[in-house]
Amino acid sequence: MNPLASSAPPRSACRICGSSAVRATHQVREMMFGSQETFGYFECAACGCLQIATVPDDLSRHYGEGYYSFADRASHRGLRAALIRARNRYLAGDPDPLGWAVSRLKPYLALASLRPLGLRRDTRIVDVGCGGGELLLTLQSIGFSRLLGVDPFVSHDLDLGGGLRVLRTQLAAVQEPQDVVMFHHSLEHIGEQRPVLAAAYALLVPGGRCVVRIPSVSSFAWREYGTDWCALDAPRHLYLHSKESIRMLAEQAGFRVENITSDSTSFQFWGSEQYRRGMALMMPGSHAIAPAAGAFSASELRDFGRRAAQLNRVNDGDQIVVYLRRDA
């Protein structure tokens, strides 16, 4: 996730469908770092998109050093490295039974979202809002060679070796045609939604694919937890799309929506339960910081995992994967 936000002024109408009909308004606390500053959001009655009412003038102050995109990669050696590599090859599309087994035990959701695309090792891929390029480095490590990262909030262009770069720029600045454009939990941070998806469409070759992973209000977690839902992540998440609103946005940009699936995790439960109790994600004692501290019992955590898996099966998880195609 990355702070790819715009300082767009507040608007009275939905920024996705243009409707001025509001279903509800909400005051949402900042609960990742625990400032508990509140921000106004409104739900569009027409398309269901939940969006921030006023984009803060300085969003950068709401992104701390520990924000996810810039976390260091874990290093693996020996047997563990071989197992992780087998998993990654399987998720990238290789028929690897060992990789399948490891992927069940140790998922990698971002990579798993690419398996349905049938990628080749020479597929041209750009990752928007990639931070330090963790997913791109994973793809490079299993033979992908035509990769590019774009993130206007890295401090400078990054040369990750082997021809892999992360550019400190906007997607619209990329000129070389691409086969796949990816947004892994970055689109919700972008102020101007339609222009960035239109830029993705323009960059893709005919038949090219766009993969968008985002949190969604079309989910059990939003209905159950409301403003304590951990994926609201105010004020960093400017948009929490419904399935209807993301479909509408994609079609406005020219895409055909191929499929929408869920890939939510147990975080939707334990994170939201913490917020309901007033416990910030990054505070001492949080399950995110100190799992052994016992904020939740082992049986509770197993139950959260089972419930997340069930929600994914019925496509009601709080994170969705949207598959888009630029038709020939």
C-alpha contacts under 8 A as a table, 3 or more apart, distances in Angstrom:
res1	aa1	res2	aa2	distance
1	M	67	Y	7.72
1	M	68	Y	6.08
1	M	69	S	5.15
1	M	129	G	6.63
1	M	130	C	7.31
1	M	131	G	7.40
1	M	184	H	6.98
1	M	185	H	5.08
1	M	186	S	4.97
1	M	189	H	7.87
2	N	68	Y	7.85
2	N	69	S	6.05
2	N	129	G	5.50
2	N	130	C	7.30
2	N	131	G	6.54
2	N	151	D	7.80
2	N	153	F	7.40
2	N	185	H	7.77
2	N	186	S	5.62
2	N	189	H	6.78
3	P	59	L	7.64
3	P	60	S	7.18
3	P	63	Y	7.30
3	P	153	F	6.74
3	P	186	S	7.68
3	P	189	H	5.77
3	P	190	I	7.48
3	P	236	R	6.98
4	L	129	G	6.93
4	L	151	D	7.55
4	L	152	P	6.94
4	L	153	F	6.92
4	L	186	S	7.02
4	L	187	L	7.87
4	L	189	H	5.33
4	L	190	I	4.92
4	L	191	G	7.52
5	A	59	L	7.36
5	A	189	H	5.22
5	A	190	I	4.34
5	A	191	G	4.93
5	A	192	E	7.97
5	A	236	R	7.99
5	A	238	L	7.88
6	S	55	V	7.69
6	S	190	I	6.22
6	S	191	G	4.34
6	S	192	E	6.58
7	S	55	V	5.98
7	S	56	P	6.85
7	S	57	D	5.82
7	S	58	D	7.73
7	S	191	G	7.02
8	A	55	V	6.29
8	A	191	G	6.38
8	A	192	E	7.58
9	P	54	T	6.56
9	P	55	V	6.60
10	P	53	A	5.81
10	P	54	T	4.52
10	P	55	V	6.57
11	R	14	C	7.38
11	R	15	R	7.44
11	R	53	A	7.03
11	R	54	T	7.60
12	S	20	S	6.48
12	S	53	A	7.98
13	A	18	G	5.40
13	A	19	S	5.48
13	A	20	S	4.34
13	A	21	A	7.56
14	C	17	C	5.75
14	C	18	G	4.71
14	C	19	S	5.33
14	C	20	S	6.19
14	C	44	C	6.04
14	C	49	C	7.87
15	R	18	G	5.73
16	I	47	C	7.89
16	I	49	C	7.54
16	I	193	Q	7.81
16	I	194	R	7.81
16	I	245	S	6.86
16	I	248	M	7.73
16	I	249	L	6.38
17	C	46	A	7.60
17	C	47	C	6.68
17	C	245	S	7.60
17	C	248	M	7.57
17	C	249	L	7.89
19	S	44	C	7.11
19	S	45	A	7.78
19	S	46	A	6.40
20	S	44	C	7.53
21	A	44	C	6.17
21	A	45	A	5.33
21	A	46	A	6.74
22	V	25	T	7.49
22	V	42	F	6.69
22	V	43	E	5.75
22	V	44	C	4.83
22	V	45	A	4.95
22	V	46	A	7.97
23	R	42	F	7.52
23	R	43	E	5.38
23	R	44	C	5.72
23	R	45	A	4.42
24	A	42	F	5.86
24	A	43	E	5.38
24	A	44	C	7.69
24	A	45	A	7.88
25	T	40	G	7.09
25	T	41	Y	5.73
25	T	42	F	4.30
25	T	43	E	6.29
26	H	40	G	5.75
26	H	41	Y	5.19
26	H	42	F	6.17
26	H	227	T	7.19
27	Q	38	T	5.86
27	Q	39	F	5.48
27	Q	40	G	4.76
27	Q	41	Y	6.38
27	Q	227	T	7.38
28	V	38	T	5.21
28	V	39	F	5.25
28	V	40	G	6.38
28	V	41	Y	7.19
28	V	227	T	5.65
28	V	228	D	7.86
28	V	232	L	7.83
28	V	234	A	6.32
29	R	35	S	7.92
29	R	36	Q	4.79
29	R	37	E	5.46
29	R	38	T	4.38
29	R	39	F	6.47
29	R	227	T	7.72
29	R	234	A	6.39
30	E	33	F	7.05
30	E	34	G	6.08
30	E	35	S	5.84
30	E	36	Q	4.66
30	E	37	E	5.44
30	E	38	T	6.31
30	E	39	F	7.79
30	E	233	D	6.56
30	E	234	A	5.13
30	E	235	P	6.62
31	M	34	G	4.43
31	M	35	S	6.58
31	M	36	Q	5.82
31	M	230	C	7.88
31	M	233	D	6.96
31	M	234	A	7.55
31	M	275	Y	6.79
31	M	279	M	7.65
31	M	280	A	4.88
31	M	281	L	6.51
32	M	233	D	6.74
32	M	280	A	5.41
32	M	281	L	4.74
32	M	282	M	5.95
33	F	64	G	7.95
33	F	280	A	6.04
33	F	281	L	6.41
33	F	282	M	5.39
33	F	283	M	7.01
34	G	279	M	7.60
34	G	280	A	4.83
34	G	281	L	7.35
34	G	282	M	7.37
34	G	283	M	7.25
38	T	234	A	7.93
39	F	52	I	7.32
39	F	53	A	7.93
39	F	234	A	6.75
39	F	235	P	6.53
40	G	52	I	5.98
40	G	53	A	5.50
40	G	54	T	7.18
41	Y	50	L	6.58
41	Y	51	Q	5.34
41	Y	52	I	4.21
41	Y	53	A	5.02
42	F	50	L	5.58
42	F	51	Q	5.65
42	F	52	I	6.49
42	F	53	A	6.30
43	E	48	G	5.88
43	E	49	C	5.69
43	E	50	L	4.35
43	E	51	Q	6.61
44	C	47	C	5.81
44	C	48	G	4.87
44	C	49	C	5.44
44	C	50	L	6.45
45	A	48	G	5.62
47	C	242	S	7.23
47	C	244	E	5.91
47	C	245	S	5.09
48	G	217	V	7.95
48	G	241	H	7.20
48	G	242	S	5.50
48	G	244	E	7.03
48	G	245	S	6.38
49	C	217	V	7.55
49	C	239	Y	7.01
49	C	240	L	6.05
49	C	241	H	4.63
49	C	242	S	5.25
49	C	245	S	5.71
50	L	217	V	7.32
50	L	239	Y	5.88
50	L	240	L	5.00
50	L	241	H	6.19
50	L	242	S	7.63
51	Q	238	L	5.56
51	Q	239	Y	4.45
51	Q	240	L	6.13
52	I	55	V	6.45
52	I	235	P	7.40
52	I	237	H	7.90
52	I	238	L	5.20
52	I	239	Y	6.64
55	V	59	L	7.86
55	V	235	P	7.86
55	V	238	L	7.37
56	P	59	L	5.67
56	P	235	P	7.75
58	D	61	R	6.29
59	L	62	H	5.55
59	L	63	Y	7.36
59	L	235	P	7.73
59	L	236	R	7.22
60	S	63	Y	5.49
61	R	64	G	7.28
62	H	235	P	7.48
62	H	236	R	7.07
63	Y	67	Y	6.28
63	Y	236	R	7.80
64	G	67	Y	5.64
66	G	70	F	7.48
66	G	71	A	6.97
67	Y	70	F	6.48
67	Y	71	A	7.23
68	Y	71	A	5.59
69	S	130	C	6.77
69	S	131	G	4.73
69	S	132	G	6.52
70	F	131	G	5.48
70	F	132	G	5.39
71	A	132	G	7.71
73	R	134	E	6.70
76	H	80	R	6.01
76	H	81	A	4.72
77	R	80	R	5.83
77	R	81	A	4.68
77	R	82	A	7.71
78	G	81	A	5.37
78	G	82	A	6.49
79	L	82	A	5.04
79	L	83	L	6.21
80	R	83	L	5.17
80	R	84	I	6.18
81	A	84	I	5.15
81	A	85	R	6.05
82	A	85	R	5.08
82	A	86	A	6.18
83	L	86	A	5.07
83	L	87	R	6.24
83	L	98	L	7.69
83	L	99	G	7.01
83	L	102	V	6.73
84	I	87	R	5.04
84	I	88	N	6.16
84	I	99	G	7.72
84	I	102	V	7.32
85	R	88	N	5.05
85	R	89	R	6.17
85	R	99	G	7.77
85	R	142	I	7.29
86	A	89	R	5.19
86	A	90	Y	6.22
86	A	96	D	6.95
86	A	98	L	6.47
86	A	99	G	4.40
86	A	102	V	7.67
87	R	90	Y	5.15
87	R	91	L	6.18
87	R	96	D	7.88
87	R	98	L	7.20
87	R	99	G	3.70
87	R	100	W	6.25
87	R	101	A	7.74
87	R	102	V	5.58
87	R	103	S	5.39
88	N	91	L	5.11
88	N	92	A	6.08
88	N	99	G	6.98
88	N	111	L	7.33
88	N	138	T	7.56
88	N	139	L	7.94
88	N	142	I	7.32
89	R	92	A	5.10
89	R	93	G	6.52
89	R	94	D	5.50
89	R	96	D	7.28
89	R	99	G	6.88
89	R	142	I	6.37
90	Y	93	G	5.24
90	Y	94	D	4.56
90	Y	95	P	5.94
90	Y	96	D	5.27
90	Y	97	P	7.80
90	Y	99	G	5.08
90	Y	100	W	6.11
91	L	94	D	7.04
91	L	99	G	7.60
91	L	100	W	7.70
91	L	103	S	7.61
91	L	111	L	6.06
91	L	112	A	5.10
91	L	114	L	7.27
91	L	115	R	5.35
92	A	111	L	6.71
92	A	112	A	7.21
92	A	114	L	6.48
92	A	115	R	5.20
92	A	118	G	7.77
92	A	119	L	6.80
92	A	139	L	7.87
93	G	115	R	5.20
93	G	116	P	7.72
93	G	118	G	5.97
93	G	119	L	6.61
96	D	99	G	5.11
96	D	100	W	6.23
97	P	100	W	4.99
97	P	101	A	6.36
98	L	101	A	5.17
98	L	102	V	6.30
99	G	102	V	5.11
99	G	103	S	6.00
100	W	103	S	5.12
100	W	104	R	6.52
101	A	104	R	5.33
101	A	105	L	6.74
102	V	105	L	5.13
102	V	106	K	5.85
102	V	107	P	7.66
103	S	106	K	5.11
103	S	107	P	4.80
103	S	108	Y	7.10
104	R	107	P	5.94
107	P	112	A	7.76
108	Y	111	L	5.67
108	Y	112	A	6.01
109	L	112	A	4.84
109	L	113	S	6.13
109	L	263	D	7.08
110	A	113	S	5.39
110	A	114	L	7.20
110	A	135	L	7.38
110	A	184	H	6.78
111	L	114	L	5.47
111	L	115	R	7.14
111	L	135	L	7.16
112	A	115	R	5.47
113	S	116	P	6.94
113	S	211	V	7.80
113	S	321	V	7.04
114	L	117	L	5.57
114	L	118	G	7.72
114	L	119	L	7.61
114	L	211	V	7.77
115	R	118	G	6.06
115	R	119	L	7.28
117	L	209	R	7.87
119	L	123	T	6.21
120	R	123	T	5.21
120	R	144	F	7.85
121	R	143	G	5.96
121	R	144	F	4.53
121	R	145	S	6.69
122	D	144	F	6.12
122	D	145	S	6.08
122	D	146	R	6.01
123	T	144	F	7.41
123	T	145	S	7.97
123	T	146	R	6.41
123	T	179	D	6.16
123	T	180	V	7.52
124	R	146	R	4.91
124	R	147	L	6.01
124	R	178	Q	5.11
124	R	179	D	5.03
124	R	180	V	6.31
125	I	146	R	6.43
125	I	147	L	5.01
125	I	148	L	6.34
125	I	178	Q	6.04
125	I	179	D	6.05
125	I	180	V	4.76
125	I	181	V	5.91
125	I	182	M	7.58
126	V	147	L	5.92
126	V	148	L	4.69
126	V	149	G	5.56
126	V	150	V	7.15
126	V	178	Q	7.02
126	V	180	V	6.42
126	V	181	V	5.03
126	V	182	M	6.30
127	D	130	C	5.66
127	D	136	L	7.48
127	D	148	L	6.39
127	D	149	G	4.85
127	D	150	V	6.17
127	D	181	V	6.04
127	D	182	M	4.80
127	D	183	F	6.30
127	D	184	H	7.78
128	V	149	G	6.20
128	V	150	V	4.96
128	V	151	D	6.15
128	V	171	L	6.94
128	V	181	V	7.28
128	V	182	M	5.96
128	V	183	F	5.33
128	V	184	H	7.55
128	V	186	S	7.12
129	G	149	G	7.44
129	G	150	V	5.91
129	G	151	D	4.60
129	G	152	P	7.64
129	G	183	F	6.82
129	G	184	H	7.47
129	G	186	S	5.49
130	C	133	G	5.13
130	C	134	E	7.41
130	C	135	L	7.71
130	C	149	G	5.93
130	C	150	V	6.44
130	C	151	D	6.05
130	C	166	V	7.80
130	C	184	H	7.66
131	G	134	E	7.70
131	G	151	D	6.24
131	G	153	F	7.68
131	G	154	V	6.39
132	G	154	V	7.63
132	G	158	L	7.96
132	G	166	V	7.48
133	G	136	L	5.19
133	G	137	L	6.08
133	G	149	G	6.54
133	G	166	V	6.86
134	E	137	L	5.20
134	E	138	T	6.31
135	L	138	T	5.01
135	L	139	L	6.28
136	L	139	L	5.05
136	L	140	Q	6.11
136	L	147	L	6.69
136	L	148	L	7.54
136	L	149	G	7.39
136	L	164	L	7.98
137	L	140	Q	4.94
137	L	141	S	6.09
137	L	160	L	7.85
137	L	164	L	7.97
138	T	141	S	5.12
138	T	142	I	6.79
139	L	142	I	5.49
139	L	143	G	6.67
139	L	144	F	5.45
140	Q	143	G	5.27
140	Q	144	F	4.66
140	Q	145	S	6.03
140	Q	147	L	7.67
140	Q	164	L	7.99
141	S	144	F	7.27
144	F	147	L	7.13
145	S	163	G	7.75
145	S	164	L	7.83
146	R	164	L	7.80
147	L	164	L	6.07
147	L	165	R	7.73
148	L	164	L	6.18
148	L	165	R	5.69
148	L	166	V	6.11
148	L	167	L	7.81
149	G	164	L	7.96
149	G	165	R	6.12
149	G	166	V	4.13
149	G	167	L	6.05
150	V	166	V	5.45
150	V	167	L	4.91
150	V	168	R	6.23
150	V	169	T	6.09
150	V	170	Q	6.57
150	V	171	L	6.34
151	D	154	V	5.98
151	D	166	V	6.90
151	D	167	L	6.16
151	D	168	R	5.18
151	D	169	T	5.87
151	D	170	Q	6.69
152	P	167	L	7.33
152	P	168	R	4.35
152	P	169	T	4.45
152	P	170	Q	5.81
153	F	168	R	6.50
154	V	157	D	7.21
154	V	168	R	5.83
155	S	168	R	7.21
156	H	167	L	7.37
156	H	168	R	5.66
157	D	165	R	7.19
157	D	166	V	5.71
157	D	167	L	4.64
157	D	168	R	5.14
158	L	165	R	5.48
158	L	166	V	4.93
158	L	167	L	6.46
159	D	163	G	7.47
159	D	164	L	6.26
159	D	165	R	4.68
159	D	166	V	6.67
160	L	163	G	7.35
160	L	164	L	5.35
160	L	165	R	5.70
160	L	166	V	7.63
161	G	164	L	5.54
161	G	165	R	7.46
169	T	173	A	6.69
170	Q	173	A	5.61
170	Q	174	V	7.58
171	L	174	V	5.61
171	L	196	V	7.10
171	L	199	A	6.63
171	L	200	A	7.26
172	A	175	Q	7.78
172	A	196	V	7.38
172	A	199	A	5.40
172	A	200	A	7.78
174	V	203	L	7.66
175	Q	203	L	7.20
176	E	203	L	7.29
177	P	203	L	5.19
177	P	204	L	5.66
177	P	205	V	6.05
178	Q	181	V	7.00
178	Q	203	L	5.95
178	Q	204	L	4.85
178	Q	205	V	6.08
178	Q	208	G	7.28
179	D	204	L	5.67
179	D	205	V	5.96
179	D	207	G	7.85
179	D	208	G	4.73
179	D	209	R	6.39
180	V	204	L	6.83
180	V	208	G	5.84
180	V	209	R	4.92
180	V	210	C	5.59
180	V	211	V	7.59
181	V	200	A	6.41
181	V	204	L	7.39
181	V	209	R	6.57
181	V	210	C	4.78
181	V	211	V	6.46
182	M	210	C	5.77
182	M	211	V	4.86
182	M	212	V	6.09
183	F	186	S	5.54
183	F	187	L	6.06
183	F	210	C	7.92
183	F	211	V	6.17
183	F	212	V	4.77
183	F	213	R	6.12
184	H	187	L	7.53
184	H	211	V	7.78
184	H	212	V	6.10
184	H	213	R	4.91
184	H	214	I	7.05
185	H	188	E	6.60
185	H	212	V	7.50
185	H	213	R	5.35
185	H	214	I	5.05
185	H	215	P	7.57
186	S	189	H	5.52
186	S	190	I	7.02
186	S	213	R	7.93
186	S	214	I	7.50
187	L	190	I	5.33
187	L	193	Q	7.33
187	L	212	V	7.43
187	L	213	R	7.95
187	L	214	I	6.97
188	E	214	I	6.55
188	E	215	P	7.79
188	E	237	H	5.24
188	E	238	L	5.77
188	E	239	Y	5.04
188	E	240	L	6.56
189	H	236	R	6.00
189	H	237	H	5.04
189	H	238	L	5.53
189	H	239	Y	7.14
190	I	193	Q	6.15
190	I	238	L	7.00
191	G	238	L	6.70
192	E	195	P	6.01
192	E	196	V	6.74
193	Q	196	V	5.65
193	Q	197	L	6.50
193	Q	249	L	7.76
194	R	197	L	5.34
194	R	198	A	6.01
194	R	249	L	6.49
194	R	250	A	7.97
194	R	252	Q	7.34
194	R	253	A	6.39
195	P	198	A	4.96
195	P	199	A	6.07
195	P	253	A	7.84
196	V	199	A	4.97
196	V	200	A	6.32
197	L	200	A	4.93
197	L	201	Y	6.21
197	L	250	A	6.96
197	L	253	A	5.89
198	A	201	Y	5.00
198	A	202	A	6.16
198	A	253	A	4.69
198	A	254	G	7.29
199	A	202	A	5.08
199	A	203	L	6.18
200	A	203	L	5.17
200	A	204	L	6.38
200	A	210	C	7.47
201	Y	204	L	5.42
201	Y	210	C	8.00
201	Y	253	A	6.79
201	Y	254	G	6.89
201	Y	255	F	6.97
201	Y	326	R	6.50
202	A	205	V	7.96
204	L	207	G	7.80
204	L	208	G	5.20
204	L	209	R	7.25
204	L	326	R	7.01
205	V	208	G	5.13
205	V	326	R	7.43
206	P	326	R	5.64
206	P	327	D	5.59
206	P	328	A	4.33
207	G	325	R	6.19
207	G	326	R	5.17
207	G	327	D	4.93
207	G	328	A	5.29
208	G	325	R	5.80
208	G	326	R	5.38
208	G	327	D	7.42
209	R	323	Y	7.14
209	R	324	L	5.58
209	R	325	R	4.52
209	R	326	R	6.32
210	C	323	Y	6.07
210	C	324	L	4.92
210	C	325	R	6.19
211	V	321	V	6.89
211	V	322	V	5.81
211	V	323	Y	4.99
211	V	324	L	6.30
212	V	321	V	5.69
212	V	322	V	5.01
212	V	323	Y	6.66
213	R	319	Q	7.04
213	R	320	I	5.68
213	R	321	V	4.51
213	R	322	V	6.30
214	I	240	L	7.82
214	I	241	H	7.84
214	I	319	Q	5.66
214	I	320	I	5.64
214	I	321	V	6.75
215	P	231	A	6.37
215	P	240	L	6.20
215	P	241	H	7.18
215	P	318	D	5.57
215	P	319	Q	4.23
215	P	320	I	6.13
216	S	219	S	6.32
216	S	240	L	5.46
216	S	241	H	5.12
216	S	242	S	5.44
216	S	243	K	7.06
216	S	318	D	5.39
216	S	319	Q	5.76
216	S	320	I	6.49
217	V	221	A	7.90
217	V	222	W	5.51
217	V	223	R	7.78
217	V	240	L	6.04
217	V	241	H	6.08
217	V	242	S	5.16
217	V	243	K	7.95
217	V	318	D	6.87
218	S	222	W	7.39
218	S	241	H	7.72
218	S	242	S	5.00
218	S	243	K	6.08
218	S	316	D	6.91
218	S	318	D	7.18
219	S	222	W	5.66
219	S	223	R	6.61
219	S	316	D	4.80
219	S	317	G	5.38
219	S	318	D	4.96
220	F	223	R	5.13
220	F	224	E	5.93
220	F	311	L	7.74
220	F	316	D	5.93
220	F	317	G	6.51
220	F	318	D	6.85
221	A	224	E	5.06
221	A	225	Y	5.73
221	A	226	G	7.56
221	A	229	W	6.38
221	A	268	Q	6.38
221	A	269	F	7.44
221	A	317	G	7.30
221	A	318	D	5.95
222	W	225	Y	5.40
222	W	226	G	5.01
222	W	227	T	7.75
222	W	229	W	5.87
222	W	318	D	7.34
223	R	226	G	5.84
225	Y	228	D	5.20
225	Y	229	W	4.99
225	Y	272	S	6.72
225	Y	276	R	7.84
226	G	229	W	5.57
227	T	232	L	7.35
228	D	232	L	7.95
228	D	272	S	5.59
228	D	273	E	7.70
228	D	275	Y	5.45
228	D	276	R	5.41
229	W	232	L	5.92
229	W	268	Q	7.14
229	W	271	G	7.62
229	W	272	S	4.86
229	W	275	Y	7.42
230	C	233	D	6.18
230	C	267	F	7.92
230	C	268	Q	6.41
230	C	271	G	5.41
230	C	272	S	4.73
230	C	275	Y	6.77
231	A	268	Q	7.18
231	A	318	D	7.77
232	L	237	H	6.35
232	L	240	L	7.10
233	D	236	R	5.87
233	D	237	H	5.61
234	A	237	H	5.69
234	A	238	L	7.54
235	P	238	L	6.49
237	H	240	L	6.96
241	H	244	E	7.78
241	H	245	S	5.73
241	H	246	I	5.76
242	S	245	S	5.14
242	S	246	I	6.27
243	K	246	I	5.41
243	K	247	R	6.11
243	K	260	I	7.87
244	E	247	R	5.18
244	E	248	M	6.14
245	S	248	M	4.95
245	S	249	L	6.07
246	I	249	L	5.00
246	I	250	A	6.06
247	R	250	A	5.21
247	R	251	E	6.22
247	R	257	V	6.57
248	M	251	E	5.24
248	M	252	Q	6.17
249	L	252	Q	5.07
249	L	253	A	6.49
250	A	253	A	5.19
250	A	254	G	6.56
250	A	255	F	5.37
250	A	256	R	7.20
250	A	257	V	7.11
250	A	324	L	7.50
251	E	254	G	4.95
251	E	255	F	4.95
251	E	256	R	6.14
251	E	257	V	7.36
252	Q	255	F	7.40
254	G	326	R	7.16
255	F	324	L	5.90
255	F	325	R	5.56
255	F	326	R	5.26
255	F	327	D	7.41
256	R	324	L	5.62
256	R	325	R	5.29
256	R	326	R	6.50
256	R	327	D	7.13
257	V	260	I	7.83
257	V	322	V	7.37
257	V	323	Y	6.10
257	V	324	L	4.68
257	V	325	R	6.56
258	E	322	V	7.79
258	E	323	Y	5.44
258	E	324	L	5.56
258	E	325	R	6.76
259	N	322	V	6.07
259	N	323	Y	5.26
259	N	324	L	7.42
260	I	320	I	6.60
260	I	321	V	5.57
260	I	322	V	4.56
260	I	323	Y	6.27
261	T	312	N	7.54
261	T	315	N	5.91
261	T	320	I	5.48
261	T	321	V	5.20
261	T	322	V	6.71
262	S	311	L	7.80
262	S	312	N	4.92
262	S	313	R	7.69
262	S	315	N	5.14
262	S	316	D	6.65
262	S	317	G	5.28
262	S	318	D	7.23
262	S	319	Q	5.70
262	S	320	I	4.27
262	S	321	V	6.01
263	D	312	N	5.99
263	D	317	G	6.62
263	D	318	D	7.85
263	D	319	Q	5.56
263	D	320	I	5.74
263	D	321	V	6.84
264	S	267	F	7.90
264	S	268	Q	7.26
264	S	308	A	6.20
264	S	309	A	7.65
264	S	311	L	7.84
264	S	312	N	6.45
264	S	317	G	5.02
264	S	318	D	5.53
264	S	319	Q	4.67
264	S	320	I	7.09
265	T	268	Q	6.25
265	T	305	G	6.70
265	T	308	A	5.41
265	T	309	A	7.36
265	T	317	G	7.89
265	T	319	Q	7.99
266	S	269	F	5.51
266	S	270	W	6.50
266	S	301	L	7.45
266	S	304	F	4.98
266	S	305	G	4.79
266	S	307	R	7.55
266	S	308	A	5.49
267	F	270	W	5.23
267	F	271	G	5.14
267	F	272	S	7.53
267	F	304	F	7.96
268	Q	271	G	5.69
268	Q	272	S	5.90
268	Q	308	A	7.79
268	Q	318	D	6.82
269	F	272	S	5.27
269	F	273	E	5.94
269	F	304	F	6.03
270	W	273	E	5.01
270	W	274	Q	6.14
270	W	287	H	7.86
270	W	296	F	7.73
270	W	301	L	7.58
270	W	304	F	7.19
271	G	274	Q	5.19
271	G	275	Y	6.36
271	G	281	L	7.04
272	S	275	Y	5.01
272	S	276	R	6.07
273	E	276	R	5.02
273	E	277	R	6.37
274	Q	277	R	5.09
274	Q	278	G	6.29
274	Q	279	M	4.98
274	Q	280	A	6.87
274	Q	281	L	7.52
274	Q	286	S	7.61
275	Y	278	G	4.84
275	Y	279	M	5.24
275	Y	280	A	6.15
275	Y	281	L	7.76
276	R	279	M	7.48
279	M	283	M	7.08
279	M	286	S	6.93
280	A	283	M	5.46
280	A	286	S	7.03
281	L	286	S	5.85
281	L	287	H	7.70
281	L	288	A	6.31
281	L	289	I	7.72
282	M	286	S	6.49
282	M	288	A	6.85
282	M	289	I	6.35
283	M	286	S	5.69
283	M	289	I	7.21
284	P	289	I	6.50
284	P	290	A	7.13
285	G	289	I	6.66
285	G	290	A	5.72
285	G	291	P	7.97
285	G	293	A	5.97
285	G	294	G	7.99
285	G	295	A	6.84
286	S	289	I	5.29
286	S	290	A	5.90
286	S	291	P	7.22
286	S	293	A	7.82
286	S	295	A	6.66
287	H	290	A	5.21
287	H	291	P	4.41
287	H	292	A	7.62
287	H	293	A	7.23
287	H	294	G	7.48
287	H	295	A	5.96
287	H	296	F	7.44
288	A	291	P	6.24
290	A	293	A	5.39
291	P	294	G	6.44
291	P	295	A	7.36
294	G	297	S	6.06
296	F	300	E	6.05
296	F	301	L	6.52
297	S	300	E	5.13
297	S	301	L	6.33
298	A	301	L	5.17
298	A	302	R	6.20
299	S	302	R	5.08
299	S	303	D	6.14
300	E	303	D	5.05
300	E	304	F	6.18
301	L	304	F	5.00
301	L	305	G	6.28
302	R	305	G	5.11
302	R	306	R	6.26
303	D	306	R	5.05
303	D	307	R	6.08
304	F	307	R	5.16
304	F	308	A	6.13
305	G	308	A	5.14
305	G	309	A	6.26
306	R	309	A	5.17
306	R	310	Q	6.26
307	R	310	Q	5.06
307	R	311	L	6.19
308	A	311	L	5.10
308	A	312	N	6.24
308	A	317	G	6.65
309	A	312	N	5.12
309	A	313	R	6.33
310	Q	313	R	5.07
310	Q	314	V	6.58
311	L	314	V	5.29
311	L	315	N	5.93
311	L	316	D	4.87
311	L	317	G	4.91
312	N	315	N	4.77
312	N	316	D	5.88
312	N	317	G	5.10
313	R	316	D	7.71
314	V	317	G	8.00
317	G	320	I	6.99
